[in-house]
Amino acid sequence: MTETPQAPLNPDDLAALREASTATLSTQLFKLGLRNTFLAGLGRVTGDQPRMVGEAFTLRYIPAREDIDTLDVFDDYDHPQRAAIEQVGPGQILVVDCRGQGRAASAGNILLTRLLVRGAAGLVTDGTLRDIEEISTLPLPVYAAGAAAMTNLALHHAVDMQVPVGCAGVAVYPGDVLVGDRDGVVCVPRHLVPVIARQAQEQERLEAFLTGRVLAGAPLRGTYPADEDTLRAYEESRLANAPQPRAQAQPQPQD
């Protein structure tokens, strides 16, 4: 399908999202009225990784049919599943719509290794994965509903890519931004990235300050949520710890 080019996202906004947890982002989106942005039921199956942030590249599965989905379809290098793997670009996240069905895997280790080599930012599926032992060692953020040994052809028919999909009950459009951490994955609609990125970053910094106050013995009342005195103390702390501008060298008098 022909895609309409999208304006590039601001790298500073993406960096701000990388500082924000999925809990913080869910709260920021909730403030805007979006209540269905967390892809529930998925867990990270790879080891400790930096927070996942990237643009969605979508792949849609429909139910398999026995007379069509036979093993020899994988002899075709243009099979939609293989084609999607080869088209995911650096910094993108492959989002696989499996309709929440996990009896058969949505992908395996070789395909995910190819994603890694292509510079993908991760993979998210509301289905399962095979070769989970090997996948768990990849230096790539991978989120799935679990593991399954059966090939995807037993349950899934890859039919389309770069179309809106439903993944774990959440609408994901190509180019939306997905953020993943230990809690799971949140989908940030692309046009809202510049709206919430800096606010989420600021929420993280405020909550780190509030956590320190609670650890020091402060009660919740006046601290969480912060009252005017606590917010004033936060601003003073923030200003005190702000990087100081470097002094400019003064011109030397000439003889």
Disulfide bonds with the S-S distance in Angstrom:
none
